[in-house]
């Protein structure tokens, strides 16, 4: 999700002193809010830890994964600027983190203490409306991912995952290059093997849907794979 936009203003108009600014809240440190920087492969929080804060991604990309009791790891999703991490901590029934968040690139994250997050949600309608809209959008995406897993081929699932990471279909300009996504991670995301991902990536490259150029470049033509029946 892109960062919340400021409301349009007329010339010489000013935001009233008592109006809450969600953009400033998520862009700056303050009471209960601290800025943290992470390097690639550095853990932000781990599965099983006490959930005491929500994170907001200002810059960089983050991998969210889970580990089964048998030691099998799976990637749930990849997140980027404008996304929240660990928002489940605001639920009263979550006593531990249910996933692990790891930086895929150099990241800047705003850490908001749980109590400060709850206070702001309860006290600031502008922020709570924006946050609820974000959570609903994440839920819809998760539901779409489940349908994708149940009914679509691994080729379509891979194409959709790449388009999602390039943010096609979202507001704003699609991202030209997706950095630091391994074939192993893509395989975990779509529920197939790395060998199958490699096969389809080579096919997408041959057809001109993707290109490797200081990262992975995704072209709009990849939509044809998802839309083809």
C-alpha positions, 0 to 999 in steps of 0.5 A: 500500500502506498503511504497515505496521501495528504488531503488536497488544499486550496491555495493559501489554505492551512491544515488546522492546528488540531487536525491529525496528520497521518503522513507526518505521524508515519514519517517522523519519530515521536512519543512511542515511535522510533526509526530503525534501519536494517541491512539485508538478511537482518531479522526485524522480529522473530516468530514466537517473540512477544508482540510489542510493536507495529512497524511501518516500512518507509524504505526497503523490502521485507520478507515475512515467513513462517517456520513449522514445528518440523523445520519447514520454512515458507514465505507468506508475503513480501512487503515494501514502502507503505506497508505495515508489519506485525499489525497483529500485535494490536489483537488482544488474543495474539500473545506471540509473533506468528511469523518472522520478518527479515529485511531483503534490502536496506530498510528504514522502518518506523517502530510504533509501540503497541500502546501508542498504536492503540492510543492513536487508533482510538483517538484519531479517526483519520488514522484509524480509517486509513489503517482499517482500509489498509488491513481490509486491503491486505485481507482481500489480497490474502484471500486472492492468494488463497484462491490463486493457490487453489485454482491456478497453475504454478505458471499463473501463480508465479506471474501474479506474484511478480506483477504484485511485487512490481505493484501493477494494478496499484495506484501510482507508477509500477516499480520498474525493477524488483530487487533481491528476490530469489527463486527459492523465495518465489517458490515458497510464495507460490507453493512449487519447487525452485526448479519449476520457478526457474523453468517459468522464469526462463520462459518469461524471459524468452517471451520478453515478459521479464528482463534482468538488469540490475534486478528483475524488470517486469513488463506489463506484457506478463499480464497476458499470462494471468489473463489467459484462460 
